[in-house]
Every structure is written in structure tokens, then in C-alpha cells.
């Protein structure tokens, strides 16, 4: 089995250029295509600086680009289905200075199933405290390999 894993930090989409998300996904899509030209098993672990549309709708100041895991994975070219891809739930983990009001950190795959996930550093450690701290709570996701759970 070949596994392509990518870690990324997307640009801020809240008050940034309206093209920040599109530019970032285009670059990452190209990298995925180079690393796994025939598709294959892929995992994205990223601070996407985008929330789910449902989470953003709860807070009027959370405008900007907001994507589901399915839309994000499709935009990256790693998912080709209307079904949801295997992904950890979105947790409120960003940032310390904002009281962890944002759900931008994600783990999304194009195979298998997420069997469990959890937030790490909850509560946040004292060394992460500070008025301008951008500390994110970590998260762990257990991904079980299952070749039948792929969307092509």
C-alpha cells in the first residue's frame, strides 16, 4: 500500500483575499497530483482556516470561506463522490487568544474510516496561555484501512 500524507496551513480566509482558499487548494491539488499521480491513498492533516458552513452560521462574525469536509476533499482532487469522505469531526480547537471558537483543523482521507478521534490538550496547558497566543488544541484520529471505502 502507498500512502500520501500532507500537512498544510492554509492562509486566513476570514479577512484575507477572496482568492486565498482557491489559491491554496490549487497549489495543494497540484502537489497531491505529483506525489500520487494515480490517486492512491491520501490523508490531509491541516489547519484549513475554514469551518463547516453549519458552525459558521452560528456566529455572524465567522464569515469568509466555509467548507464541508466533502467540499474540501473534492476541491483538492482527492475525493470524487457526493458522500462524505472519511474524516475526523471538526473540533473547536483554534485559537487560545479567541477562546477556541474556531473549527479549522481537519484530518480528511480518501480511504478507510475514522474509527475514533479526540481533542488533545483540553484544557489547554498553562504554557500556551497568552493574550496573542495562537495555540491550537491538537487532535488525534484513528483511521482504519478499508480499500472498499474509496470514492473514485
CORSUL-V990276 format. One record per residue. N is the residue number from 1. RES is the residue in three letters. D_LAST is the distance of its C-alpha to the last C-alpha in whole Angstrom. Layout:
{{N | RES | D_LAST} {N | RES | D_LAST}}
This chain:
{{1 | UNK | 17} {2 | UNK | 16} {3 | UNK | 16} {4 | UNK | 16} {5 | UNK | 18} {6 | UNK | 19} {7 | UNK | 22} {8 | UNK | 23} {9 | UNK | 26} {10 | UNK | 25} {11 | UNK | 28} {12 | UNK | 30} {13 | UNK | 29} {14 | UNK | 32} {15 | UNK | 34} {16 | UNK | 33} {17 | UNK | 32} {18 | UNK | 30} {19 | UNK | 27} {20 | UNK | 27} {21 | UNK | 24} {22 | UNK | 22} {23 | UNK | 24} {24 | UNK | 23} {25 | UNK | 19} {26 | UNK | 19} {27 | UNK | 21} {28 | UNK | 19} {29 | UNK | 16} {30 | UNK | 18} {31 | UNK | 19} {32 | UNK | 15} {33 | UNK | 15} {34 | UNK | 18} {35 | UNK | 17} {36 | UNK | 14} {37 | UNK | 14} {38 | UNK | 11} {39 | UNK | 9} {40 | UNK | 10} {41 | UNK | 11} {42 | UNK | 12} {43 | UNK | 15} {44 | UNK | 17} {45 | UNK | 21} {46 | UNK | 22} {47 | UNK | 25} {48 | UNK | 23} {49 | UNK | 27} {50 | UNK | 25} {51 | UNK | 25} {52 | UNK | 23} {53 | UNK | 25} {54 | UNK | 27} {55 | UNK | 28} {56 | UNK | 29} {57 | UNK | 31} {58 | UNK | 33} {59 | UNK | 35} {60 | UNK | 36} {61 | UNK | 36} {62 | UNK | 33} {63 | UNK | 32} {64 | UNK | 30} {65 | UNK | 26} {66 | UNK | 24} {67 | UNK | 20} {68 | UNK | 18} {69 | UNK | 16} {70 | UNK | 13} {71 | UNK | 15} {72 | UNK | 15} {73 | UNK | 12} {74 | UNK | 11} {75 | UNK | 14} {76 | UNK | 13} {77 | UNK | 10} {78 | UNK | 9} {79 | UNK | 7} {80 | UNK | 5} {81 | UNK | 7} {82 | UNK | 11} {83 | UNK | 11} {84 | UNK | 13} {85 | UNK | 11} {86 | UNK | 14} {87 | UNK | 17} {88 | UNK | 20} {89 | UNK | 22} {90 | UNK | 24} {91 | UNK | 28} {92 | UNK | 31} {93 | UNK | 31} {94 | UNK | 32} {95 | UNK | 35} {96 | UNK | 38} {97 | UNK | 40} {98 | UNK | 39} {99 | UNK | 39} {100 | UNK | 35} {101 | UNK | 34} {102 | UNK | 31} {103 | UNK | 27} {104 | UNK | 26} {105 | UNK | 25} {106 | UNK | 21} {107 | UNK | 19} {108 | UNK | 15} {109 | UNK | 13} {110 | UNK | 9} {111 | UNK | 10} {112 | UNK | 13} {113 | UNK | 16} {114 | UNK | 18} {115 | UNK | 22} {116 | UNK | 24} {117 | UNK | 25} {118 | UNK | 28} {119 | UNK | 30} {120 | UNK | 33} {121 | UNK | 36} {122 | UNK | 37} {123 | UNK | 39} {124 | UNK | 39} {125 | UNK | 42} {126 | UNK | 45} {127 | UNK | 44} {128 | UNK | 41} {129 | UNK | 44} {130 | UNK | 45} {131 | UNK | 45} {132 | UNK | 43} {133 | UNK | 41} {134 | UNK | 37} {135 | UNK | 36} {136 | UNK | 33} {137 | UNK | 33} {138 | UNK | 30} {139 | UNK | 28} {140 | UNK | 26} {141 | UNK | 23} {142 | UNK | 22} {143 | UNK | 19} {144 | UNK | 19} {145 | UNK | 16} {146 | UNK | 14} {147 | UNK | 11} {148 | UNK | 11} {149 | UNK | 10} {150 | UNK | 6} {151 | UNK | 4} {152 | UNK | 0}}
